Amino acid sequence: MHIATGSDDAGAPLLAVLISHLQAGSQATLLDLSAAQGDGEEYYPDVAERVARAVAEGRCQRGILVCGTGIGMSITANKIPGIRAALCHDTYSAERARKSNDAQILTMGARVIGPELGKAIVDAWLEAEFDEGSPSGPKVRRMKEIDNLYTREPAPEGC
């Protein structure tokens, strides 16, 4: 699995822990699209857009974004057609983000959770899979229909 990652300065310490955790325990290929440390010309929305585009365009299957609260990253990533980004600060929400909403991007806040919880959230999210045949299937299809109503171009297949 290809996973795009990204953070701003506030999220960088937590993202570094998560990247080490992923490299140690999975077969994932990581593509870090974070802002350069101390780059005052680039903001978390720029990072969120890069990661969301990598997922929407199919270069990566999933994305992980970390900023101070995770809120701004989530809002920005969800602006990209076809993307479902979920802000999660507990393992149950992370699991349900995948199983019930087919969220391809996980956002977290480094000022909200600690490193061990962050690793557990990532693990729960990566282990969960969306089942198109589940009761959530029609709901996610409806989300995609609504997304397509407000985009100029249809979302790429697989989003």
TAFENQUI-V856230 format. One record per residue. N is the residue number from 1. RES is the residue in one letter. SS is DSSP state (H for helix, E for strand, - for the rest). D_FIRST is the distance of its C-alpha to the first C-alpha in whole Angstrom. Layout:
N/RES/SS/D_FIRST, N/RES/SS/D_FIRST
This chain:
1/M/-/0, 2/H/E/4, 3/I/E/6, 4/A/E/10, 5/T/E/13, 6/G/E/16, 7/S/E/20, 8/D/-/23, 9/D/-/26, 10/A/-/26, 11/G/-/23, 12/A/H/22, 13/P/H/23, 14/L/H/21, 15/L/H/18, 16/A/H/19, 17/V/H/19, 18/L/H/16, 19/I/H/14, 20/S/H/16, 21/H/H/15, 22/L/H/11, 23/Q/H/12, 24/A/H/15, 25/G/H/13, 26/S/-/9, 27/Q/-/7, 28/A/-/5, 29/T/E/6, 30/L/E/9, 31/L/E/11, 32/D/E/14, 33/L/-/16, 34/S/-/19, 35/A/-/23, 36/A/-/25, 37/Q/-/26, 38/G/-/30, 39/D/-/29, 40/G/-/32, 41/E/-/31, 42/E/-/28, 43/Y/-/27, 44/Y/H/24, 45/P/H/24, 46/D/H/23, 47/V/H/20, 48/A/H/19, 49/E/H/20, 50/R/H/18, 51/V/H/15, 52/A/H/16, 53/R/H/16, 54/A/H/13, 55/V/H/12, 56/A/H/15, 57/E/-/15, 58/G/-/11, 59/R/-/10, 60/C/-/7, 61/Q/-/6, 62/R/E/8, 63/G/E/11, 64/I/E/13, 65/L/E/16, 66/V/E/19, 67/C/E/23, 68/G/-/26, 69/T/-/26, 70/G/-/23, 71/I/H/25, 72/G/H/25, 73/M/H/22, 74/S/H/21, 75/I/H/24, 76/T/H/23, 77/A/H/20, 78/N/-/21, 79/K/-/24, 80/I/-/21, 81/P/-/21, 82/G/-/19, 83/I/-/17, 84/R/-/18, 85/A/E/17, 86/A/E/19, 87/L/E/21, 88/C/-/21, 89/H/-/23, 90/D/-/23, 91/T/H/20, 92/Y/H/22, 93/S/H/21, 94/A/H/18, 95/E/H/17, 96/R/H/20, 97/A/H/18, 98/R/H/15, 99/K/H/17, 100/S/-/20, 101/N/-/19, 102/D/-/15, 103/A/-/15, 104/Q/-/12, 105/I/E/13, 106/L/E/15, 107/T/E/18, 108/M/E/20, 109/G/E/23, 110/A/-/24, 111/R/-/28, 112/V/-/27, 113/I/-/25, 114/G/-/25, 115/P/H/22, 116/E/H/22, 117/L/H/22, 118/G/H/19, 119/K/H/17, 120/A/H/18, 121/I/H/17, 122/V/H/14, 123/D/H/14, 124/A/H/15, 125/W/H/13, 126/L/H/10, 127/E/H/12, 128/A/-/14, 129/E/-/13, 130/F/-/15, 131/D/-/18, 132/E/-/19, 133/G/-/22, 134/S/-/23, 135/P/-/26, 136/S/-/23, 137/G/H/22, 138/P/H/26, 139/K/H/25, 140/V/H/22, 141/R/H/23, 142/R/H/26, 143/M/H/24, 144/K/H/23, 145/E/H/26, 146/I/H/28, 147/D/H/25, 148/N/H/26, 149/L/H/30, 150/Y/-/29, 151/T/-/27, 152/R/-/29, 153/E/-/26, 154/P/-/24, 155/A/-/21, 156/P/-/18, 157/E/-/17, 158/G/-/14, 159/C/-/15
